[in-house]
Amino acid sequence: MYALSLLDKSPVPPGESAVSALSNTVNLAKRAEELGYRRFWVAEHHGGAELASSAPEVLVSWILAHTSRIRVGSGGVMLQHYSPYKVAEVFNVLSSLAPGRVDLGIGKTPGGLPRATAALQAYRSAKPDFEAQFSELTTFLDNAVAGEPDEALAFSGPKPPVTADRFLLGASPDSARLAAAHGWNFVFAGHLNGDPENLRLSLDTFRKESGGRSAILALAAYASENAAHAAAQISELKVFKVFLDNGQSVSLGRREQAEEFARQAGAREYRIEERKPSVLHGTPENIHEELSRLSGLHGIEEFILEPPAVGTDERLASVELLARKPLSAAA
């Protein structure tokens, strides 16, 4: 059997504001707790008006204050923008406020448009080396809880009674290998990269190099009592992948965003492909059949599901429908 968790990006509903989007996220987290979901994560995105969650650590603290049992975390903090020491401090504070309920998820991508990335990294003299940052973060987190902290390191306190669970988000065998090497959990971003062979290789790599541990699989999923209705809702969703002349490629939610990304990146030439996002959809039974298949095939013990931006009420209804079966089986 498998457990279910949720990831929310705080989409801003048409004609509404970030205030509404963040309120919807908090309400969704409270309902997820009532339904028995294992954890609730919030994302980090910069430089766009379509998503309101640009500071996950702030949103995590607010959700922790408005819930009492569910684990809450980042999915994830985009480490390349920040000091590993500061990230360790922030999550040690959160873990001291809500011991045993905090997850620290780390992402590798910029999570935004080029100008936002440049502004976030304005203090840096060179492009950060992610693996070096990740290693430093691990050291600071370990040092804060060690019985005898390394005196050569700054203390990234406070010392929480229970530390945050650690997760590296990625979509490749290299990411799986990095997570295993530092003793972190691994979350495969299947909602961003649905290639079956890459999924298999990444999960197998993590299991082999972590001593048999199971990775978590993140997927986008939308459920309706009516399969045709679910298909119709998903058919409206689009992804626009922009390919720049420097070899970089990024997927964005609107064509205008893709064009703006190319402009901000200074690309002289680029092309945009319109694609359909990878979203599991259908009745709750349809979706759980596929989750069961993936669980059996890859040994997945937990899925993190992202409800797509199909409307606030529709997203909530999907979360409620999907909770019916698995949470009695996987609680």
C-alpha positions in Angstrom: 0.0 0.0 0.0 1.0 3.6 -0.4 0.5 6.9 1.4 -0.6 10.1 -0.2 0.8 13.7 0.2 0.1 16.9 -1.5 2.1 19.7 -3.3 0.5 23.1 -4.0 2.0 25.9 -6.0 -0.6 28.5 -4.9 -2.0 29.3 -8.4 -3.7 32.7 -8.6 -7.3 32.2 -9.9 -8.3 34.3 -12.9 -9.5 37.7 -11.8 -8.3 37.2 -8.2 -5.2 38.1 -6.3 -2.3 36.5 -4.5 -4.3 37.0 -1.2 -6.9 34.6 -2.6 -4.3 32.1 -3.8 -2.5 31.9 -0.5 -5.8 31.7 1.4 -6.8 28.8 -0.9 -3.5 27.0 -0.1 -4.0 27.3 3.6 -7.6 26.0 3.3 -6.4 23.1 1.2 -3.7 22.2 3.8 -6.3 22.3 6.6 -8.6 20.0 4.5 -5.7 17.7 3.7 -5.1 17.3 7.4 -8.7 16.4 8.0 -8.6 13.8 5.2 -5.5 12.2 6.5 -2.9 13.1 3.9 0.6 12.5 5.2 2.3 15.8 4.3 1.5 19.1 2.6 4.2 20.9 0.6 4.4 24.3 -1.0 6.5 25.3 -3.9 8.9 28.2 -4.7 8.4 30.3 -7.9 9.7 33.8 -8.7 9.0 36.6 -11.2 5.5 35.7 -12.3 2.0 36.8 -11.3 0.4 33.3 -11.9 1.8 31.7 -8.8 1.8 33.3 -5.3 4.3 31.1 -3.4 7.6 32.8 -3.7 8.7 32.3 -0.1 7.9 28.7 1.0 9.5 29.0 4.4 7.0 31.8 5.3 4.0 29.9 4.0 5.2 26.8 5.8 5.2 28.6 9.1 1.7 30.0 8.5 0.3 26.6 7.6 2.0 25.0 10.7 0.2 27.6 12.8 -3.2 26.7 11.2 -2.9 22.9 11.4 -2.0 20.5 14.2 -1.0 17.1 12.8 0.0 17.1 9.2 3.6 17.4 8.2 4.3 20.6 6.3 7.3 21.5 4.1 8.9 23.0 1.1 8.7 21.4 -2.3 11.2 22.9 -2.6 13.5 25.7 -1.5 15.6 26.6 -4.5 19.0 26.4 -2.9 21.1 28.0 -5.6 19.6 31.4 -4.5 20.5 31.2 -0.8 23.2 30.7 1.8 23.1 27.1 3.0 23.7 28.4 6.5 20.6 30.6 6.4 18.4 27.7 5.1 19.6 25.5 7.9 18.8 28.3 10.5 15.3 28.8 9.1 14.3 25.2 9.1 15.8 24.6 12.6 13.6 27.5 13.8 10.6 25.9 12.1 11.4 22.5 13.6 11.6 24.1 17.0 8.2 25.8 16.5 6.6 22.5 15.4 8.8 19.5 16.4 8.2 16.4 14.3 6.1 18.2 11.6 8.6 19.9 9.3 10.0 18.8 6.0 12.9 20.4 4.2 12.6 19.8 0.4 15.4 21.2 -1.7 15.2 22.0 -5.5 17.9 22.4 -8.0 16.2 24.7 -10.6 16.0 28.6 -10.5 12.2 28.4 -10.2 11.6 31.7 -12.1 12.3 34.1 -14.9 15.9 35.2 -15.6 15.5 38.7 -14.1 14.2 37.2 -10.9 17.0 34.8 -10.8 19.6 37.6 -11.4 18.0 39.7 -8.6 18.0 36.7 -6.2 21.7 36.0 -6.9 22.9 39.6 -7.2 25.1 39.2 -4.2 27.0 36.3 -5.8 30.2 36.8 -7.7 29.9 33.5 -9.6 27.2 31.0 -10.4 26.8 28.7 -7.4 27.9 25.1 -7.4 24.8 23.2 -6.3 26.6 20.1 -5.1 28.9 22.2 -2.9 25.9 24.1 -1.5 24.0 20.9 -0.8 27.0 19.4 1.0 27.4 22.6 3.1 23.7 22.5 4.0 23.9 18.9 5.1 26.9 19.8 7.3 25.2 22.8 8.9 22.0 20.8 9.6 24.1 17.9 11.1 26.2 20.3 13.2 23.2 22.0 14.8 22.0 18.7 16.3 25.3 17.0 17.0 26.1 16.2 20.6 29.3 18.1 20.3 29.0 20.5 17.4 32.1 21.2 15.3 33.6 24.3 16.8 35.0 25.2 13.4 31.5 25.8 12.1 29.0 28.5 13.0 26.1 27.1 15.0 23.0 27.2 12.8 20.6 27.0 15.8 18.3 26.8 17.5 18.8 23.1 18.2 15.4 21.5 17.5 14.2 18.5 19.5 13.3 16.8 16.2 15.0 17.9 13.0 13.3 18.5 9.7 13.0 15.5 7.4 15.3 16.1 4.4 14.3 15.6 0.7 16.1 16.3 -2.5 13.8 16.9 -5.5 15.1 15.8 -8.9 14.4 14.0 -12.1 17.6 12.1 -12.9 19.8 9.3 -11.7 22.4 12.0 -10.8 20.0 13.6 -8.4 19.1 10.3 -6.9 22.8 9.5 -6.4 23.4 12.9 -4.8 20.5 12.4 -2.3 21.7 8.9 -1.4 25.3 10.1 -0.9 24.3 12.6 1.7 21.7 10.5 3.4 18.7 12.5 2.2 15.4 11.2 0.9 14.7 11.5 -2.8 11.6 12.7 -4.6 11.4 12.1 -8.3 9.6 15.0 -10.0 7.3 12.9 -12.3 5.0 15.9 -12.7 7.9 17.6 -14.6 9.6 14.6 -16.3 7.3 11.7 -17.1 9.8 9.6 -19.1 9.3 6.0 -17.9 12.9 4.9 -18.5 14.4 7.9 -16.7 11.9 7.3 -13.9 13.1 3.6 -13.6 16.8 4.5 -13.7 16.4 7.2 -11.1 14.4 5.1 -8.7 16.7 2.1 -9.1 19.8 4.3 -8.6 18.4 5.7 -5.3 17.4 2.3 -4.0 20.7 0.8 -4.9 22.9 3.6 -3.5 20.8 4.3 -0.4 20.8 0.7 0.9 17.3 -0.2 -0.3 15.3 2.9 0.6 12.2 3.8 -1.5 12.0 7.1 -3.2 8.8 9.2 -3.3 7.2 9.9 -6.7 5.6 13.3 -7.3 2.8 13.4 -9.9 0.1 15.8 -11.1 -3.4 14.2 -10.7 -7.0 15.3 -11.1 -10.0 13.2 -10.1 -13.7 13.6 -10.9 -16.6 11.3 -10.4 -17.1 11.5 -14.2 -14.1 10.4 -16.3 -15.3 12.5 -19.3 -15.4 15.6 -17.2 -11.9 15.0 -15.9 -10.6 14.6 -19.5 -12.4 17.8 -20.5 -10.8 19.7 -17.7 -7.3 18.5 -18.4 -7.7 19.1 -22.1 -7.8 22.8 -21.3 -4.3 22.7 -19.8 -1.2 23.5 -21.8 2.5 23.8 -21.3 4.8 25.9 -23.5 8.4 24.7 -23.7 10.8 27.3 -24.9 14.2 26.3 -26.5 16.9 29.0 -26.4 19.8 29.3 -28.7 22.2 28.5 -25.8 20.8 25.0 -25.4 18.6 25.9 -22.4 15.0 24.8 -22.4 12.2 25.7 -19.9 8.6 24.8 -19.6 6.1 27.5 -18.7 2.3 27.8 -18.3 1.6 30.4 -21.0 3.1 31.3 -24.4 3.5 34.9 -23.2 5.6 33.6 -20.3 7.8 31.5 -22.6 8.4 34.5 -24.9 9.2 36.7 -21.9 11.6 34.1 -20.6 13.5 34.2 -23.9 13.5 38.0 -24.0 14.9 38.2 -20.4 17.5 35.6 -21.2 18.7 37.7 -24.1 18.1 34.9 -26.7 18.5 36.0 -30.2 16.7 33.0 -31.5 14.3 30.6 -29.8 11.4 28.3 -30.5 8.3 27.4 -28.5 6.5 24.1 -28.5 3.0 23.8 -27.2 2.6 20.5 -25.3 0.1 18.8 -23.1 1.1 18.5 -19.4 1.4 15.0 -17.9 -1.6 14.7 -15.6 -3.1 11.5 -14.2 -6.9 12.0 -14.6 -10.1 10.1 -14.5 -12.2 8.7 -11.7 -10.6 8.1 -8.3 -10.6 4.4 -9.1 -8.8 5.1 -12.4 -6.1 7.1 -10.7 -5.6 4.6 -7.9 -5.3 1.8 -10.3 -2.4 3.6 -11.9 -0.9 4.5 -8.6 -1.1 0.9 -7.5 0.6 -0.2 -10.7 3.4 2.3 -10.2 3.7 1.3 -6.6 4.0 -2.4 -7.4 6.4 -1.8 -10.4 8.8 0.5 -8.6 8.2 -0.2 -4.9 6.8 3.3 -4.3 5.5 3.7 -0.8 4.4 7.3 -1.0 3.1 9.6 -3.8 3.1 13.4 -3.6 0.2 14.6 -5.8 -0.1 18.1 -7.3 -3.7 19.2 -8.1 -3.5 21.1 -11.4 -4.8 24.7 -11.8 -8.4 23.8 -12.9 -10.2 26.0 -10.5 -10.3 26.3 -6.7 -13.5 24.2 -6.1 -12.4 21.6 -8.7 -9.0 21.2 -7.1 -10.5 20.7 -3.6 -13.0 18.2 -4.9 -10.2 16.2 -6.5 -8.2 16.1 -3.3 -11.3 14.9 -1.4 -12.1 12.2 -4.0 -8.6 10.9 -4.1 -8.4 10.7 -0.3 -11.4 8.2 0.0 -9.6 5.0 -0.8 -5.9 5.2 0.0 -6.0 6.8 3.3 -8.0 4.0 4.8 -5.5 1.6 3.3 -2.3 3.5 3.9 -2.9 5.5 7.1 
